[in-house]
């Protein structure tokens, strides 16, 4: 499963955006983009700027009511303490 940072960079690549063009459009240095891509994480604000620059938006959606219970059951309640 891809995390949101990797997914954002994959969408940019699929749509033909280079790291340089993203850097120019967002004001985020190419070096910072490269580090974030390798780490697989960056700030929400930076992800929002990239998403907007490539024609996307980041949206949170509420999961089904039983989702939290299935996660706790699968991982064990102690994992969340």
N, C-alpha and C positions, 0 to 999 in steps of 0.2 A: 504494500500500500504506500503510495506516495504521500509525503507530507505537503502542506500547502506551499512551502517555498519551492520545493522541487516541481510541484505541479504548475506553479506560476511560470517558472523558467521554461518548462516543457511547452506550455501554451505559447509563450513568446517565440520559441524556436519554431514551432509548427506554423506559426503565422508569419514567419520570415523576419522577425526582429533580431538584430544583432545586439550583442552586449553593448557595443558602442552607441547604437541608436537609443537603447534604453537609458544609458548613462546620460546622453544629451537631453532626452525628454524629461528625465526625472531629477537631474542634478546630483544623482548618486554616482560616485566615482566608479570607474570600471574595476578598480582594485577591490572596492567594497562589494560590488556585485559578485566578483569572482570568489571572494572569501565566503560570502553568504551562500553561494551556490555549492561550494565545497562542504561547508558546515551543515547546510540544509536548514538554516534558520536565519531570520532577520526580523527586525521590528515590524509590528503590524502597520505602522505608518508608512514604512518603506514599501512593504508589500502592497498596500493600497495605492501608493504612487505608481508603482510598476504596473499593477493591474489596470489602472485608469489609462496609463500611457499606451498600453497594448490593446485597449478597447474592452476591458472586462471590469467587473466589480466583485468585491468579496462580500458574500452574504452569509450570515448565520441563520440557520433554520433550527427550530425546535425539533428534537428527536421524539419518536413515539414515547408515550408514557412509560412503557415497560423497559425502555432502553437502559436506564440506570440500574435497574434490578438485574438485568442480564449481564451487564459489565461487572457488577459486584459479585454475582454468582460465579462468573467465569474466572475472575482474578482472585477472588477471596476478599472478604471484608477487611482483613488486616492490611491489605495493600493500600487502603485509602485512609488509614488512621494517621 
